[in-house]
């Protein structure tokens, strides 16, 4: 399901006023919500790479590949990879 951060979102205030982009912390927040629904919490991020900025009002998707207690997370807009991360996970059942 595609997500969109509206240009009016408070998280964009001051984040490059003349050319706002969505902060990386917001991208991680969306991934954390997705993983929480799957029964996991992010306990750490070992690597995060930003390839292209996510702009306000730009639709994006999150892809997550879970491998036991780690995840590869990718944010995309259309066929363009915007960012990717490797995170360690904590399972709610542990």
N, C-alpha and C positions, 0 to 999 in steps of 0.2 A: 504494500500500500504506500502510495506517495505521500510525503509530508511537505508542508510549506511553512516557512517562517515569514510572517507578514512584515512588510516594511515598517509598520507601526509598532512592532514588538519592542518592548522596553530593553531587551537584551542587546539591541543594536545601538542604543544611545551611547555616543562617544566612541564607538568602535569604527574608527575612520569616518568621521562626519561627512566629508565630501564624497566618499565612495564607500558606503557601508558594506561590510561582509559579516557573515554569521560567525561568531566566535567558536573556536574548537571545543570549548567547554560545553556549549549548547549541543554540538554534534555528539559528544560523549553522553550527555544527558539523555538524548533520544535513544542511543544504543543501550544505556542502562535501563530505560523503561522497557525496551524490547526484551532484554535479557531477564528482567524481573518477572515478566509474564511467562517466561520459560523456566522459572525456578532458580535463577542464578543472580548473583550480584557481582559487579566488577570489584575485585580486590586490589588490582593494580594494572597499570598500563606500562608495558615494557618498551613499546615503540609506537609512535604515531607520526605519520608522514602526510603532510598537506601537499597535494598536487595541483589543485585548482581551487579558487575560492568559491564558496557557496554564497550566492547573492540573495538579498531579500526577495521574496515572492517567487523564487525559483524552486520548482518541485524537485524532491530528492527521495531516494530510497536507501534503506539500510539492508545490507546483506551480512549475515552472520553465519560462520561455520564454527560449530562448537566441537572441540576435541577434548573430551574428559573435563579437565579443569582449566582449559584455555580456550580462547576464541580469536578468530581472525574476523575483523570487522571492516566492512567497506561501505563507504557512502558514495552514491552515484547520482548523477543528474543525466538522464537519458543513458547514453552509452559511455559517458565520460566518468572516470573515477576521480572523485574530488579529494578523498582522503582514505587512508587505510591505517589500521591499528592492530596490534597484538595485545590482548588483555588476559590476565589471569582471573579466574573465576572462583567464587565461593558458592557452593550449592546450598540451597535452603535446607536440604535434608541432612547435611553434615552436622 
